[in-house]
Amino acid sequence: MYIPAWLIPFVAVLLWACYYYRYGYLELERKAGKSEREAKQEDNFLVGTPIEPNHANPKLKRWGWRISDSLRRFFADFDRFGVIANGWASIKNSPWRLKELKDTKLRTFDNDTPKQGRRYDVFYNQRRVGSLEMADTSGYTTEEPRVCANVLIQDARLIPLDEVSRFLTSIAMLLSAGTGEEYAEAKRNMEAALIQAHLAKRSAGLDAAPEVVVSFLGSAATYIKLRARQDKEAELVRTGQA
């Protein structure tokens, strides 16, 4: 059967066009649609409403080592940290929330630091974006409530860095006396972590997912005062003096 010479390249072009439409154009459409959905999800995540956390009630576990008196005291003093932090104005009036976890095994501390402490998921509106871990330091007492803490924000790309800064500042305030050298040190650590995340975001482009990791070491005097005030108010209500 005679086939015109012009028909062969015509069929080849037609097949190529079909292939491009099937595997090229449709794939681009799919990715575009996915990008639009992701953008919408990110918008909802940024403008949504904060979660109402259901805090766990963790218990210390022996796990083969002795539980120190300072750890027991710390654990008792920080029984309402998540509730008080979420109710504090600077966090309450923001998208940020803490949710305490049942697990007490610390994961962000090295081998020379405490093995157990209080752990929290960090939420921005409805999305979990990081974690907070806290433990006592040697000789912890309610009168000298010195603690160590690590805050990890896993994907700082999605959250404005000034929002991250405000949240970290709130945690720094709660875990310090609010003034003095320990708060200044916490601020320096925060600024260094935010600068590092900003540079990582710029160098890696829009698809970067920089982490912000900040360590705190402070007296937690602000939190202890808020807890004592809450206890006093509850006692006044109980005795009818409020």
Summary of the structure (lengths in Angstrom):
residues: 242
radius of gyration: 26.1
end to end distance: 103.7
largest distance: 106.9
contacts: 685
relative contact order: 0.11
helix: 48%
strand: 16%
